[in-house]
Amino acid sequence: NTTNLLHLLSSRMLINSIFFINHSGDIFLEKHWRSIVSRSVCDQFFDAQTKAATPEDVPPIITANKNYLISIYREKIYLVAVTQMEVQPLFVIEFMHRVMDTFTEYFDECTESAIKDNIIVVYQLLEEMLDNGFPLATELNILTELIKPPTIINKAVSMVTGKEGVSSVLPGSQLSNVPWRRQGVKYANNEAYFDCIEDVDAIIDANGTVVSAEIHGNINCNVHLSGMPDLSMSFINPRLLDDVSFHPCVRLKRWENEKILSFVPPDGSFVLMSYHISTQNQVAIPVYVRAMINFKDGQGKVDITVGPKQTLGKTVDNVVITVPMPKDVTGCSMTTSVGSYTFDPSSKQLRWDIGKIQPLKVPTMRGTCTAPAGSQCKDAHPTIHVDFKIMQLAVSGLKVNRLDMFNENYKPFKGVKYITKAGNFQVRT
């Protein structure tokens, strides 16, 4: 019954307030539902922020007296949600990420200045996305029909007429079976683009043995199709996809039975599917790094070699090697066969920008580091961080087989792109 449904909703997610906090620890925006919560509730969050080594190290869930603080960190902004009862944290975290994604779509960026410049639209969006503490309209298509994205013309009309840019008519899609897609969509050019993007997380020890490796993948879509198209996507090797999550538009039963993605797509950009592959024998390591970093008598020797590995002939691009040196190191003198290096004496980071790895020229960096006599550098074993990007390669082996459209008569342009890039890719020395 209705009472049980409301109880189920409230037990899953109920937000009392959201605070927007910048990197300096200043609250620059707050929104309350039900009742106003004092800013002092964030004191324990500020304590945790001060103790954290990096912004990402702040605990996502903090207990503060009778409140729970659930936070995320994006674009140098903390979003801190306050709840006064136990909720499922992932619901709240996902909602706050949806808020940030919506701001990015509306303002092209989600920075402190962009939020302040569009403060009226921000409050309108928060009011529509959360109703009395419960999620209401979170689909971008519905929100753009309810609240016009800020443009110079819209702002001028609002200033002259004094009218807010909020529609007085409820979007028809909010009451339909496909609330993620607005009605009456028409395009002169019908296009559907799909990007399969995989982040490789890996830890490799000093001997080159893979300690752990996993892949986090997304299929990002940018769909501009007229009418109400019904799409289906099949894969050559769907058995790779075991741990998956889908956009609400995907018909779950058909995936479970046939391993085919069948869906009516939202209009515009969205994430169709996310997946996680953690079986090490299925995770190919696309680059190798051989490193030797030794310290003795106030001087360190550095020898690093990088090269492609298991890339199926694809070019490895945007390669950057970052080495966090011990705090006693005062300078570095390096020679590189490819690219250039920099050393930041304040952060103690040695950065090697390689760029594209050419097949016949293996990048190497050799040199020395200096430190005061008697320093403790000799016991240091820096962990190397690797960044890279490989176009037209899904390192997991995932590949789209077919993409078909039904329910419409026109023939759209369809494209699929594959990208592999480094996530948290570490090499120990």
Protein Blocks (a to p, Z undefined) as FASTA:
>chain_A
ZZlmmmmmmmmoccfbdcdddfkopafbdcdehiacdfklmmmmmmmmmmpmbfklpcfb
dcehjaccddddeehiacddddfbdcdfklmmmmmmmmmmmmmmmnopacfklmmmmmmm
mmmmmmmmpgghiafbfcfklmmmmpccddfklmmmmmmnopacbdfbdcfklmmmblmb
cehiacfbdcddddddddddddddfkopafbdcdddddddddddehjaddddddfblmlp
mbgcddfklcfklmmmnopacddddehjddfbdcddfbfklmccfbdcddddddeehiac
dddddddehklopacehiacdddddfkbgbdcdddfehcddddfklopacddebjadfkl
ccdddddddddehiaklmpccddddddddehiafkopacfbdcdehiabdcddddddddd
dfbdcddZZ
